[in-house]
Amino acid sequence: MRLVSFSARGHARVGALDGDWIVDLTRAARAHYADRGVTRPGARARALLPPSMTQLLAGGDEALALAREVVAEIRPHLAHAPEARALENDGVAWRAGDVRLLPPVPAPPKILCVGRNYAEHAREGGGEPPTIPIYFGRFPHSLLGPGEPYVLPAASEQVDYEGELAAVIGRRGRDIPESQALDYVAGYTVFNDISIRDFQRRTTQWMIGKNFDRSGPLGPALVTRDEVPNPQSLVLTVDVSGERLQEAGTDIMIFTVAYLIADVSRALTLEPGDIIATGTPSGVGFARKPPRWLRAGDTVRVSITKVGVLETPVVARAG
């Protein structure tokens, strides 16, 4: 299942992508309960499938099972134009092109990023591969929705791309054994850790250069873990304006997704909606000769097998 957060008619909602349609999970659940004669179907739907991705994930496997059930009920009706129009009018189904996608988790409790998790990327930056994970944080204000333009900052011209696999946590946990770590994952999505390199390197702390406003495209969907049973068997590519600049298998990560979850949970309690961005492979812009900084008119396309494609147009700041 491919879960999305989206904005329509002035409200943020949570849905499931189904072909060219997005099924509004809260409204589909309300119809599901109304058909069964449940009293206060709207309240029941909001309790089990709320219009917030973080809250929905907190519902665990029960909520995801209900989401799959209501999507399966709606799907046959989308194949018939009159029924599909009725669902559109009721706000139960939306044409994907008619809504604005938000980051799949618009307000994650924590965004934990991993630096230098591919050996060749560590070396292209002038260092050796780390022996322990390097973590840094992002803040929710730095996220950018899929397809939304990234506006180049006035403060720097050293704007770089970094395609990454991101794991989204689905269960609260602390001191999680590595052998069980993937059970705590709700699903996976695509991340572009756009980095302002001169600000990143001003000090040994990377925080400022990694947290410019709306500099972290995420999405388009959260793909549930049943569709990605092994996150270490994927292929990640990054194309900038049609030129392939990054390509690697996630099997060459230094620290696997399971290891990272287990390791960070020794210090932090992980919560539903937390995001762990697992690092980028070699081929980033600063390491090229000459450097390949992002510029107005570029489009960055990050693709990960089984997870999806994230495209971000780059535009100049107005004025």
C-alpha positions in Angstrom: 0.0 0.0 0.0 1.2 3.5 -0.8 0.1 6.0 1.7 0.2 9.8 1.0 -0.6 13.0 2.8 -2.3 15.6 0.6 -4.1 18.9 0.7 -7.6 19.3 -0.9 -10.4 21.8 -0.3 -8.2 23.6 2.3 -7.6 20.6 4.5 -4.8 18.2 5.0 -5.8 14.5 4.5 -4.3 11.0 4.5 -4.9 8.7 1.5 -3.8 5.6 -0.3 -2.6 5.8 -3.9 -4.5 3.4 -6.1 -3.6 3.9 -9.8 -4.6 7.4 -10.8 -6.8 7.8 -7.7 -6.2 8.7 -4.1 -8.7 7.2 -1.7 -9.3 9.5 1.3 -8.9 6.9 4.1 -10.9 8.8 6.8 -13.9 9.4 4.5 -13.7 5.9 3.0 -13.8 4.5 6.6 -16.8 6.6 7.4 -18.6 5.1 4.4 -17.5 1.7 5.4 -19.0 2.1 8.9 -22.2 3.8 7.6 -22.9 0.9 5.3 -22.7 -1.4 8.3 -25.1 0.7 10.4 -22.5 1.7 12.9 -23.6 4.7 15.0 -21.5 7.8 14.6 -19.6 6.4 11.7 -17.6 9.6 11.2 -16.3 9.6 14.8 -15.4 5.9 14.5 -13.5 6.6 11.2 -11.6 9.5 12.6 -10.6 7.5 15.6 -9.2 4.6 13.6 -8.1 6.3 10.4 -7.5 9.9 11.4 -6.4 12.5 8.8 -2.9 12.7 10.2 -0.2 10.3 9.0 1.6 10.2 12.4 -1.7 9.5 14.2 -2.6 6.8 11.7 0.7 5.1 12.0 0.2 5.1 15.8 -2.8 2.9 15.2 -0.4 0.1 14.2 -1.3 -3.0 12.2 -5.0 -2.6 13.0 -5.2 0.8 11.3 -3.2 -0.4 8.3 -5.5 -3.5 8.0 -8.6 -1.3 8.0 -7.0 1.0 5.4 -6.4 -1.9 3.1 -10.0 -3.1 3.6 -11.6 0.2 2.8 -9.4 0.7 -0.3 -10.4 -2.7 -1.5 -14.0 -1.8 -1.1 -13.7 1.4 -3.0 -11.5 0.1 -5.8 -14.3 -1.6 -7.9 -16.3 1.6 -7.9 -13.5 3.6 -9.3 -13.6 1.5 -12.5 -17.1 2.8 -13.3 -17.4 6.5 -14.3 -20.7 7.3 -12.6 -19.7 5.7 -9.3 -16.3 7.3 -9.5 -17.9 10.7 -10.0 -20.1 10.2 -7.0 -17.1 9.3 -4.9 -15.3 12.4 -6.1 -18.3 14.6 -5.2 -18.3 13.0 -1.7 -14.5 13.6 -1.2 -13.9 9.8 -0.8 -11.8 9.6 -3.9 -9.6 12.2 -5.6 -7.8 12.2 -8.9 -4.1 12.3 -8.0 -3.5 15.2 -10.4 -6.1 17.4 -8.7 -4.6 17.6 -5.2 -1.3 18.8 -3.8 0.8 16.1 -2.3 2.5 16.9 1.0 5.5 15.1 2.5 4.1 11.6 3.5 4.8 12.5 7.1 4.3 16.3 7.2 5.2 16.7 10.9 7.4 13.8 12.0 8.4 13.7 15.7 12.0 13.2 14.8 14.0 13.3 11.5 17.3 11.4 12.0 19.8 11.5 9.2 22.9 9.4 8.7 26.1 10.8 7.2 28.7 8.9 5.2 26.8 5.6 5.2 28.3 4.6 1.8 32.1 4.0 1.7 32.8 5.8 -1.6 30.8 8.8 -0.5 32.9 9.1 2.6 36.1 8.9 0.5 34.9 11.4 -2.1 34.5 13.8 0.8 38.1 13.2 1.8 37.5 10.9 4.7 37.6 7.2 5.5 34.4 5.2 6.0 33.1 5.6 9.6 33.2 2.7 12.1 30.1 4.0 13.9 27.1 5.8 12.5 27.2 9.5 12.2 23.8 11.1 13.0 22.5 14.6 12.6 19.0 16.0 12.9 16.6 17.8 10.6 13.5 19.7 11.6 10.0 19.4 10.1 10.2 22.9 8.7 12.9 21.7 6.3 10.7 19.2 4.5 9.3 19.9 1.1 6.4 18.1 -0.6 6.9 15.9 -3.7 6.9 17.9 -7.0 7.0 21.2 -5.2 9.7 23.6 -6.4 12.8 24.0 -4.4 13.7 27.7 -4.2 17.4 28.4 -4.3 18.5 30.4 -1.2 19.9 33.9 -1.5 22.7 33.1 1.0 24.6 30.5 -1.0 25.3 29.1 -4.4 26.7 25.8 -3.1 23.5 23.8 -3.2 23.9 20.1 -3.5 21.7 17.0 -4.0 21.7 13.8 -2.0 19.3 11.0 -2.9 18.5 8.7 0.0 16.2 5.9 1.2 14.2 6.9 4.3 12.6 4.5 6.7 9.5 5.6 8.6 8.9 4.1 12.1 5.5 2.6 12.8 5.9 1.4 16.4 7.2 2.9 19.6 10.4 1.3 20.8 13.6 1.6 22.8 16.6 -0.8 22.9 15.3 -2.6 19.9 17.2 -5.8 18.9 18.6 -5.6 15.4 17.0 -9.0 14.6 13.5 -7.4 15.2 14.3 -3.8 14.0 12.5 -4.0 10.7 9.3 -5.0 12.5 9.3 -1.4 13.8 9.2 0.1 10.3 5.9 1.2 8.9 7.3 1.7 5.4 9.8 3.5 3.2 10.0 6.6 1.2 12.4 8.7 -1.0 14.3 11.6 0.4 16.6 14.3 -1.1 18.8 15.7 1.6 19.5 19.0 -0.2 22.6 20.4 1.5 24.0 24.0 1.5 27.6 23.0 1.6 29.4 26.2 2.7 27.0 26.5 5.6 27.4 22.8 6.4 31.1 23.2 6.7 31.3 26.4 8.7 31.7 24.3 11.9 32.0 20.6 12.7 28.2 20.6 13.3 26.2 20.1 10.1 22.9 21.4 11.4 22.6 24.8 9.7 23.6 23.5 6.2 21.1 20.7 6.5 18.1 22.7 7.7 17.5 25.5 5.3 13.7 26.2 4.9 12.0 23.6 2.6 15.2 22.0 1.6 14.3 18.3 2.2 12.0 16.9 -0.5 10.3 13.7 0.8 7.8 11.3 -0.9 5.8 10.9 -2.9 4.4 8.0 -0.9 5.1 6.0 2.2 5.3 2.4 0.8 4.4 -0.1 3.5 7.0 -2.5 4.5 5.1 -5.6 3.1 6.0 -4.2 -0.3 9.7 -3.8 0.6 10.6 -6.9 2.6 14.3 -6.3 2.2 15.5 -2.6 2.2 19.0 -3.7 1.4 18.1 -5.0 -2.0 17.1 -1.8 -3.7 18.7 0.4 -6.3 18.9 4.2 -5.8 19.6 6.6 -8.7 19.7 10.4 -9.0 19.4 12.3 -12.2 19.8 16.0 -12.5 18.3 17.5 -15.6 18.5 14.1 -17.3 22.1 13.4 -16.3 22.7 10.3 -14.1 24.9 11.5 -11.2 24.3 8.9 -8.5 23.6 5.2 -8.7 24.1 2.5 -6.1 22.5 -0.5 -4.5 21.4 -0.2 -0.9 23.2 -3.5 -0.2 26.5 -1.5 0.0 25.4 0.7 2.9 27.9 0.5 5.7 25.2 0.3 8.3 21.9 -1.4 7.4 18.5 -0.1 8.1 18.0 -2.7 10.8 21.4 -1.8 12.4 20.6 1.9 12.4 17.2 1.4 14.1 18.7 -0.8 16.8 21.7 1.5 17.3 19.8 4.8 17.6 17.1 3.2 19.8 19.8 2.6 22.5 19.7 6.4 23.0 16.3 7.6 21.8 12.8 6.2 22.1 11.6 5.8 18.5 8.0 6.8 17.9 5.4 6.3 15.0 6.2 8.8 12.3 9.9 9.2 13.1 12.0 9.3 9.9 15.5 7.7 9.5 17.3 8.9 6.4 19.9 6.3 5.6 22.6 8.3 3.8 23.6 9.0 0.2 26.0 7.2 -2.2 28.9 8.7 -4.1 28.4 11.1 -6.9 27.3 14.3 -5.1 27.9 17.7 -6.6 30.6 19.0 -4.3 32.9 16.1 -5.2 32.8 16.6 -9.0 35.4 18.6 -10.9 34.2 21.2 -11.3 31.5 21.0 -8.6 28.0 20.5 -9.9 25.8 22.8 -7.8 22.1 22.9 -8.4 20.9 25.9 -10.4 17.6 27.4 -11.5 16.0 25.3 -14.3 17.3 21.9 -13.0 15.1 19.0 -12.0 16.3 16.5 -9.5 14.9 13.0 -10.0 15.5 10.5 -7.2 14.4 7.0 -7.9 14.4 3.9 -5.6 13.2 0.5 -6.9 9.9 -0.6 -5.2 9.7 2.8 -3.4 9.1 5.4 -6.0 10.3 8.4 -7.9 10.7 11.9 -6.3 11.0 14.8 -8.6 11.9 18.3 -7.6 12.2 21.3 -9.9 14.8 24.0 -8.9 13.8 27.6 -9.2 15.4 31.0 -8.5 14.2 33.1 -5.6 11.8 35.8 -6.7 13.4 39.3 -6.7 
